[in-house]
């Protein structure tokens, strides 16, 4: 594997003043090391349990874990009711900032509790019950978080679908989950314009035909635009939720009650419905939010810039912060709306103290220039976080310098949809950081870097050549996925077959140890691309390209991109009767096809029309070699190719 990081010798030790007041200390590692299960029991007991658990972990049916066995709790109660009962109902839970300037709301914990209760009563009135599935297809508005919590309150599973996804992508997720209810909005504001959403829901449902499981569509008025309407099926949020009772008694559910499905790209075209359950997930979400971000709920204003359509928005917007009684900012729009000052203005307006974003956002700010940030007062910031992909050392240092005045800790977090919560990260106030490294597993978490045979690799002795291995998690953790919806065999094959003998979870990422034993995550080793923190499978994009009438075959790879982490590069062979079409016209059509089928995020950065694709004698496309071409490198081993000369034609087409 090609090394993508240049390790710098400079170290960033914790600031003594920060360390003196930090939530986490070195003792947390010692405690977890001494008795891991007792450690997790202590973290679980930070929550409110209706029935105490009798066993911390049942791993007898591995790889299917049961955490906090026998315990019963309600996730929504833990995120809202208990804070009101504790006397902090007047604390702001959400500072909501809409994309149109001046469109803002502050929602206290008391107000949030009432709204969640009203929504739960409404959903129950629409026939929703424990175990049902609900698709949530919404922008970053408070009602989206309310909808998630209302589902959790009733024991129903939510499946949040990123509002930037197409109707086709929404349809696939509704169909797989057999969702009986869709919650959406009339539209959303994006880059200064109102764009429809409800129409996409109608298209998705209509395309399901007689197999459509959806009984109701609950619609939030966001933009005021006219929407198509189906009487008897469609209902307005403000006609129902707003008029419902704010009294609702939450039911306690088993710790292993399914909480949500979240679909993530796989190495085959069909997205995987990753399933998370209640007690273990909430325990680790709450624990990591408190300690990784050093949250002081009484004084901090926390801002995670993710979308709830991704796991980061689930764990570090909907569940982690609210379970801790924190005050957070939720922002609807993009960093450049109405101009590049917006994020800095939001930080100033609310006095944001903890800011958690993706490396691609940091690189965008770098491109705009540090003068932009220096024109604003960012002195409220005391901690910065990074998520979604490895952050390169240059961006890490720029982030700390420009946002943090070269004073704030930076927590570079590694985790996945499947892990549910942060797994490898510095602890601020404890960890001496190396820019670009996620450092070491958090207390209570165990990870190794191993070779093909499962032998653990040793830390590198110098700054020269580094040996890359596979990142594995060798012990179960509370927020781990409990399966792939409806496909137990795929769950075993995808995550547990590579090191089945050892019983390890294979993360799918390559990694290496640094000189001090710290972990450097190097990115995906399979055919899933990471574009601006969004995981998109090569197979999904290839499927969309081949869906065009003029394409005979397609191969897609991710190539290093300065701004987005990876860019999508496609190589297509046209059918003979389309070969005379203008190449530019065809490329434009193909990019539009991918945007329609998947999302504008998945539009290829480059499309090359080629006469042949490099294949092995067995017919397998050699994407490894296409990555070499896309990144301008010398070709690797071509000995297994059926026709090595094919690359001359591919290069000629670029």
SULCORGI-V516529 format. One record per backbone hydrogen bond with DSSP energy under -0.5 kcal/mol. NH is the residue of the N-H (numbers start at 1). CO is the residue of the C=O. E is the energy in kcal/mol with one decimal. If there is no record, write none. Layout:
# SULCORGI-V516529
NH_CO_E / NH_CO_E
This chain:
# SULCORGI-V516529
7_5_-0.7 / 12_433_-2.3 / 19_15_-2.9 / 20_16_-1.9 / 21_17_-0.7 / 21_18_-1.1 / 22_19_-0.9 / 28_25_-1.9 / 29_26_-0.9 / 30_26_-1.4 / 31_27_-2.8 / 32_28_-2.1 / 33_29_-2.4 / 34_30_-2.2 / 35_31_-1.6 / 39_35_-2.2 / 40_36_-2.1 / 41_37_-2.2 / 42_38_-2.0 / 43_39_-1.8 / 44_40_-2.6 / 45_41_-1.8 / 46_43_-1.5 / 47_44_-1.8 / 49_47_-0.6 / 50_72_-2.0 / 51_72_-1.8 / 54_69_-3.1 / 55_69_-1.3 / 58_66_-2.9 / 59_57_-0.6 / 62_59_-1.2 / 64_61_-2.3 / 65_63_-0.8 / 66_58_-1.5 / 68_56_-3.5 / 69_55_-1.9 / 71_68_-1.7 / 72_51_-2.1 / 73_253_-2.6 / 78_74_-1.8 / 79_75_-1.0 / 79_76_-0.6 / 80_76_-1.8 / 81_76_-0.6 / 82_77_-2.4 / 83_80_-0.8 / 84_80_-1.6 / 85_81_-2.7 / 86_82_-1.2 / 87_84_-1.6 / 88_83_-2.3 / 91_88_-1.8 / 93_107_-2.7 / 94_107_-2.0 / 95_328_-3.1 / 96_94_-0.9 / 96_105_-3.4 / 97_95_-0.5 / 97_330_-2.7 / 98_96_-0.5 / 98_103_-3.8 / 103_100_-2.2 / 104_102_-1.1 / 105_96_-2.2 / 107_94_-2.6 / 109_91_-2.1 / 110_89_-2.5 / 112_108_-2.6 / 113_109_-2.4 / 114_110_-2.2 / 115_111_-2.2 / 116_112_-2.5 / 117_113_-2.4 / 118_114_-2.5 / 119_115_-2.5 / 120_116_-2.6 / 121_117_-2.5 / 122_118_-2.3 / 123_119_-2.9 / 124_120_-2.4 / 125_121_-2.0 / 126_122_-1.2 / 127_124_-1.6 / 128_123_-2.4 / 131_155_-2.3 / 132_129_-2.2 / 134_157_-2.6 / 135_181_-2.5 / 136_134_-0.5 / 136_159_-2.0 / 137_135_-0.6 / 137_183_-2.8 / 138_136_-0.5 / 141_139_-2.2 / 144_141_-1.7 / 145_141_-0.8 / 146_142_-2.4 / 147_143_-2.5 / 148_144_-1.8 / 149_145_-2.4 / 150_146_-2.5 / 151_147_-2.1 / 152_148_-2.2 / 153_149_-2.3 / 154_150_-1.4 / 155_151_-0.7 / 155_152_-0.8 / 156_151_-2.3 / 157_132_-3.1 / 158_259_-1.3 / 159_134_-3.3 / 160_261_-0.6 / 161_136_-3.1 / 162_160_-0.5 / 163_138_-0.6 / 165_162_-2.3 / 166_598_-1.9 / 168_596_-0.5 / 170_166_-2.2 / 171_167_-2.7 / 172_168_-1.9 / 173_169_-1.4 / 174_170_-2.6 / 175_171_-2.8 / 176_172_-2.1 / 177_173_-2.0 / 178_174_-1.4 / 179_174_-1.6 / 180_133_-1.9 / 181_133_-0.9 / 182_216_-2.0 / 183_135_-2.9 / 184_182_-0.5 / 184_218_-2.8 / 185_137_-0.6 / 186_220_-2.4 / 188_195_-2.7 / 190_188_-0.5 / 190_193_-2.9 / 193_190_-1.3 / 195_188_-3.4 / 195_193_-0.5 / 197_186_-2.1 / 198_185_-0.6 / 198_186_-1.2 / 200_197_-0.9 / 201_197_-1.4 / 202_198_-2.3 / 203_199_-2.2 / 204_200_-2.4 / 205_201_-2.7 / 206_202_-2.7 / 207_203_-2.0 / 208_204_-0.5 / 208_205_-1.2 / 209_206_-1.3 / 211_208_-1.6 / 212_209_-1.4 / 215_180_-3.2 / 216_180_-1.4 / 217_233_-2.0 / 218_182_-2.6 / 219_217_-0.5 / 219_235_-2.9 / 220_184_-2.4 / 222_220_-0.8 / 231_229_-0.6 / 233_230_-1.5 / 234_230_-2.9 / 235_217_-2.8 / 237_219_-3.4 / 239_236_-0.5 / 240_236_-0.9 / 240_237_-0.8 / 241_237_-1.1 / 242_237_-1.5 / 243_240_-0.8 / 244_240_-0.6 / 244_241_-1.4 / 248_246_-0.6 / 250_248_-0.6 / 251_153_-0.8 / 253_73_-2.8 / 255_71_-2.2 / 257_254_-2.6 / 259_276_-2.9 / 260_276_-1.6 / 261_158_-2.3 / 262_274_-2.0 / 264_272_-2.3 / 265_535_-0.5 / 266_268_-0.6 / 272_264_-3.0 / 274_262_-2.2 / 274_272_-1.2 / 275_483_-2.4 / 276_260_-2.4 / 278_255_-0.5 / 278_257_-1.1 / 279_255_-2.4 / 282_278_-2.6 / 283_279_-2.0 / 284_280_-2.2 / 285_281_-2.6 / 286_282_-2.4 / 287_283_-2.5 / 288_284_-2.5 / 289_285_-1.9 / 290_286_-2.1 / 291_287_-2.0 / 292_288_-2.6 / 293_288_-0.7 / 293_289_-0.9 / 295_289_-0.6 / 295_290_-1.0 / 297_295_-0.7 / 299_296_-1.8 / 300_296_-3.2 / 302_327_-2.6 / 303_354_-2.7 / 304_329_-0.6 / 305_303_-0.5 / 305_356_-2.5 / 310_307_-1.9 / 313_307_-0.8 / 313_310_-0.7 / 314_310_-1.2 / 315_311_-2.8 / 316_312_-2.6 / 317_313_-0.6 / 318_313_-2.2 / 319_314_-2.2 / 320_315_-2.2 / 323_319_-2.1 / 324_320_-1.1 / 325_322_-1.2 / 326_321_-2.5 / 327_300_-0.6 / 328_93_-1.9 / 329_302_-2.6 / 330_95_-2.4 / 332_97_-2.5 / 337_334_-1.6 / 338_336_-0.5 / 342_339_-1.7 / 343_335_-0.6 / 345_341_-2.3 / 346_342_-2.3 / 347_343_-2.3 / 348_344_-2.2 / 349_345_-2.8 / 350_346_-2.1 / 351_347_-1.1 / 352_347_-1.7 / 353_301_-2.9 / 354_301_-1.7 / 355_383_-1.9 / 356_303_-2.8 / 357_385_-2.0 / 361_358_-1.0 / 362_358_-1.8 / 363_359_-2.8 / 364_360_-1.5 / 365_361_-2.3 / 366_362_-2.3 / 367_363_-2.0 / 368_364_-1.8 / 369_365_-1.6 / 372_369_-1.1 / 373_369_-0.5 / 374_370_-2.5 / 375_371_-0.8 / 375_372_-0.7 / 376_373_-2.2 / 378_376_-1.0 / 381_378_-1.7 / 382_353_-3.4 / 383_353_-1.6 / 384_409_-2.3 / 385_355_-2.7 / 386_411_-2.4 / 387_357_-1.4 / 392_390_-0.5 / 395_392_-0.5 / 396_392_-2.2 / 397_393_-2.6 / 398_394_-2.1 / 399_395_-2.6 / 400_396_-2.2 / 401_397_-2.5 / 402_398_-3.3 / 403_399_-2.0 / 404_399_-1.0 / 404_400_-0.5 / 405_401_-0.8 / 406_400_-2.4 / 407_400_-0.5 / 407_404_-2.3 / 408_404_-1.2 / 409_382_-0.7 / 411_384_-2.8 / 412_410_-0.7 / 413_386_-2.5 / 413_411_-0.8 / 414_424_-3.2 / 415_413_-0.5 / 420_416_-1.5 / 423_414_-2.2 / 424_414_-1.9 / 425_440_-1.8 / 428_426_-0.6 / 430_427_-2.3 / 431_427_-2.7 / 433_12_-2.4 / 433_431_-0.7 / 437_434_-2.3 / 438_519_-1.0 / 439_519_-1.0 / 440_438_-0.8 / 442_423_-2.8 / 445_442_-2.6 / 448_472_-2.5 / 450_448_-0.5 / 450_470_-2.4 / 451_455_-2.1 / 454_451_-2.0 / 457_449_-3.0 / 460_513_-0.6 / 468_466_-0.6 / 469_511_-3.1 / 470_450_-3.2 / 471_509_-2.4 / 472_448_-2.8 / 472_470_-0.6 / 473_505_-2.4 / 474_446_-0.6 / 474_472_-0.6 / 475_446_-0.7 / 480_477_-1.6 / 481_418_-1.6 / 482_275_-3.1 / 483_275_-0.5 / 485_273_-3.3 / 485_483_-0.5 / 487_484_-2.5 / 491_487_-1.8 / 492_488_-2.2 / 493_489_-2.7 / 494_490_-3.0 / 495_491_-1.9 / 496_491_-0.5 / 496_492_-1.8 / 497_492_-0.9 / 500_497_-1.4 / 503_499_-1.4 / 504_499_-1.7 / 505_473_-2.3 / 506_495_-2.5 / 507_471_-1.8 / 507_505_-0.7 / 510_523_-2.8 / 511_469_-1.9 / 512_520_-1.9 / 514_518_-2.8 / 517_514_-1.7 / 519_439_-3.5 / 520_512_-3.1 / 521_519_-0.6 / 522_510_-3.1 / 523_510_-0.7 / 525_508_-2.5 / 526_508_-0.6 / 529_527_-0.5 / 529_536_-3.1 / 531_529_-0.7 / 531_534_-2.8 / 532_530_-0.7 / 532_564_-3.3 / 534_531_-2.3 / 535_533_-0.5 / 536_529_-2.6 / 536_534_-0.6 / 538_527_-2.5 / 541_537_-1.6 / 542_538_-2.8 / 543_539_-2.4 / 544_540_-1.8 / 545_541_-2.3 / 546_542_-2.6 / 547_543_-1.1 / 548_545_-1.6 / 551_548_-1.7 / 552_573_-3.0 / 553_573_-1.5 / 555_571_-2.4 / 557_569_-2.6 / 559_567_-2.8 / 561_565_-1.6 / 565_561_-1.5 / 566_530_-0.5 / 566_564_-1.6 / 567_559_-3.4 / 569_557_-2.9 / 569_567_-0.5 / 570_606_-2.8 / 571_555_-2.9 / 572_608_-2.7 / 573_553_-2.8 / 574_572_-0.5 / 575_550_-3.0 / 578_575_-2.2 / 579_575_-0.6 / 579_576_-1.2 / 581_578_-1.6 / 586_582_-2.5 / 587_583_-2.5 / 588_584_-2.3 / 589_585_-2.2 / 590_586_-2.5 / 591_587_-2.4 / 592_588_-2.0 / 593_589_-2.1 / 594_590_-2.1 / 595_591_-2.0 / 596_592_-2.2 / 597_593_-2.5 / 598_594_-2.8 / 599_594_-0.9 / 600_164_-0.6 / 602_599_-1.6 / 603_600_-1.5 / 605_568_-2.3 / 606_568_-1.8 / 608_570_-3.1 / 609_607_-0.5 / 610_572_-3.0 / 610_608_-0.7 / 616_620_-2.5 / 617_640_-0.9 / 619_616_-1.8 / 622_614_-2.5 / 623_621_-1.5 / 625_622_-0.6 / 626_622_-1.4 / 627_623_-2.5 / 628_624_-1.4 / 629_625_-2.0 / 630_626_-2.9 / 631_627_-2.2 / 632_629_-1.3 / 633_628_-2.8 / 641_638_-1.7 / 642_615_-3.1 / 646_643_-2.0 / 647_644_-1.3 / 648_645_-1.4 / 649_645_-0.8 / 650_646_-1.9 / 651_647_-2.8 / 652_648_-1.8 / 653_649_-1.0 / 653_650_-0.6 / 654_650_-0.6 / 654_651_-1.0
